[in-house]
Amino acid sequence: MLIVGIGGTTRPNSSSELAVATALQAAATHGVRIKHFSGPFLSSLPHYAPENPARTDNQRELVDAVRQADGIVIGTPGYHGGISALVKNALDLLEDLRDDDRPYFEKRSVGCIVTAAGWQACGTTLTSLRSIVHAMRGWPTPLGVTLNTGGTPLFGPDGACADPTVSDRLTQLASQIVEFSGSSDRNSPSLLA
């Protein structure tokens, strides 16, 4: 089983990047493979241009990883009440999955994480991210994690989660992704039938 993480900012070791990394590490304790596309990687992606089918090596790597993924973690900062352009550009690139046997996020569980310097941006951004996951035919996990970064630092200098409550929430999110991804049947025409 492969769980792919997408998230971060142009700033290395941002809160959203570390939150995704923490969730992925928690997923790895269940014996799954993980792959993280962090902020510096996402920054290397050119703007998605649907009229241009040419792809860079990094664009192909992201699309191929999501194509193989059983579950996904997406982490974004809340910028002005919505997801960051960096994360949105990566998600837009996944339009390349539209003609796959499992288009977009179909039959994949998706954990959503939002970091913001205030609860209002956390809430509106989480709603937006979950709507995008639905539009891409994914199953958002019941738990969506919002992290208010406006107070005490949530992650230490070494990148480890410094808040036990946050660590527990990210671990629960990871468990839901793994559990729901493990119960899906890729060969079934519909899990709802």
C-alpha positions in Angstrom: 0.0 0.0 0.0 1.3 3.5 -0.9 0.2 6.7 0.9 1.3 9.9 -0.9 1.6 13.2 0.8 1.2 16.6 -0.9 1.9 19.7 1.1 4.1 22.5 2.2 5.0 26.0 1.3 8.0 27.7 -0.3 9.5 27.8 3.2 11.2 24.6 4.0 9.9 22.9 7.2 6.7 25.0 7.2 4.0 23.9 9.6 1.9 22.4 6.8 4.9 20.4 5.5 5.7 19.1 8.9 2.1 18.2 9.6 2.0 16.1 6.4 5.3 14.5 7.3 4.0 13.7 10.8 0.9 12.1 9.3 2.9 10.1 6.8 5.3 8.8 9.5 2.2 7.7 11.5 0.9 5.9 8.4 4.3 4.2 8.0 3.9 2.6 11.4 1.1 0.5 9.8 3.5 -1.0 7.4 2.6 1.1 4.3 5.0 2.8 1.9 5.0 6.6 2.0 6.1 9.4 -0.4 6.0 13.1 0.4 5.9 15.9 -2.2 6.9 18.8 0.1 7.0 22.5 -0.5 10.4 22.7 -2.3 9.3 20.0 -4.7 5.9 21.7 -5.3 7.8 25.0 -5.9 9.7 23.3 -8.8 6.5 22.6 -10.7 5.7 24.9 -13.5 2.2 26.5 -13.6 -0.3 23.9 -14.9 -1.2 24.7 -18.5 -3.9 22.4 -19.8 -3.2 23.3 -23.4 0.4 22.2 -23.1 0.8 18.4 -22.8 4.5 18.5 -22.2 5.5 17.5 -18.6 8.7 18.0 -16.6 10.2 15.0 -14.8 8.9 16.3 -11.5 5.4 16.7 -12.9 5.5 13.1 -14.2 6.8 11.9 -10.9 3.9 13.5 -8.9 1.2 12.3 -11.4 2.7 8.7 -11.4 2.9 8.6 -7.6 -0.8 9.6 -7.2 -1.8 7.2 -9.9 -0.3 4.4 -7.8 -1.4 5.7 -4.5 -4.0 3.9 -2.3 -4.4 7.0 0.0 -3.4 10.6 0.0 -2.6 13.3 2.6 -3.0 16.9 1.5 -1.7 19.7 3.7 -2.1 23.4 2.9 -1.7 26.7 4.6 -4.9 28.8 4.7 -4.2 31.8 2.6 -7.0 34.4 2.7 -9.6 31.7 3.4 -8.5 29.2 0.8 -5.7 26.7 -0.2 -2.3 28.0 -1.3 -1.6 28.4 -5.0 1.4 26.0 -4.6 -0.9 23.2 -3.5 -3.7 24.1 -6.0 -1.2 24.0 -8.8 -0.2 20.4 -7.9 -3.8 19.4 -7.6 -4.6 21.0 -11.0 -1.8 18.9 -12.6 -3.6 15.8 -11.5 -6.1 16.5 -14.3 -3.7 14.2 -16.2 -5.4 11.4 -14.3 -8.8 12.1 -15.8 -8.7 9.2 -18.3 -7.2 6.6 -16.0 -9.1 3.5 -14.9 -9.3 5.3 -11.5 -9.6 8.9 -12.5 -8.4 11.6 -10.2 -8.7 10.4 -6.5 -11.4 7.7 -7.3 -11.4 4.9 -4.7 -8.8 6.7 -2.6 -9.2 8.0 0.9 -7.8 11.5 1.4 -6.8 13.1 4.6 -7.0 16.9 4.7 -4.8 19.1 6.9 -4.9 22.9 7.1 -2.5 25.2 9.0 -3.3 28.9 9.5 -2.6 31.7 11.9 -6.2 31.8 13.1 -9.3 29.5 13.3 -11.4 31.3 10.7 -8.9 30.6 7.9 -8.5 27.0 9.2 -12.3 26.4 8.9 -12.9 28.0 5.5 -9.8 26.4 4.0 -10.7 22.9 5.2 -14.1 23.3 3.7 -12.6 24.4 0.4 -10.0 21.5 0.4 -12.7 18.9 1.2 -14.8 20.3 -1.7 -11.8 19.9 -4.0 -11.3 16.3 -2.9 -15.0 15.6 -3.5 -14.8 17.2 -7.0 -11.8 14.9 -7.7 -13.9 11.8 -6.7 -12.0 11.2 -3.5 -13.2 10.2 -0.1 -12.2 12.8 2.6 -11.6 11.0 5.9 -14.1 11.8 8.6 -11.4 13.7 10.5 -9.9 16.8 8.9 -7.1 18.4 10.9 -6.9 22.1 11.4 -3.9 23.6 13.2 -3.9 27.1 14.5 -0.2 28.2 14.1 -0.9 31.6 15.7 0.2 30.6 19.2 2.8 28.3 20.7 5.0 26.5 18.0 3.4 23.1 17.1 6.7 21.6 15.8 10.2 21.7 17.3 13.4 22.7 15.6 14.0 19.1 14.7 10.6 19.0 12.9 9.0 16.7 15.5 5.5 17.5 16.7 5.8 19.4 20.0 2.1 19.2 20.9 0.7 15.8 22.0 -2.8 16.7 21.0 -1.8 17.7 17.5 0.3 14.5 17.3 -2.7 12.4 18.3 -4.9 14.1 15.7 -2.4 13.6 12.9 -2.0 9.9 14.0 -5.8 9.4 14.0 -6.0 11.0 10.5 -3.2 8.6 9.3 -5.0 5.6 10.8 -8.2 6.6 9.0 -6.4 6.9 5.6 -4.7 3.5 6.0 -7.9 1.8 7.3 -10.1 3.2 4.5 -7.5 2.6 1.8 -7.0 -1.0 2.9 -10.7 -1.7 2.7 -11.0 -0.4 -0.9 -11.1 -2.8 -3.8 -9.5 -1.3 -6.9 -11.1 -3.9 -9.2 -14.6 -3.3 -8.0 -16.6 -1.2 -10.4 -18.3 0.5 -7.5 -17.9 0.2 -3.8 -21.4 1.6 -3.4 -23.1 -1.1 -5.6 
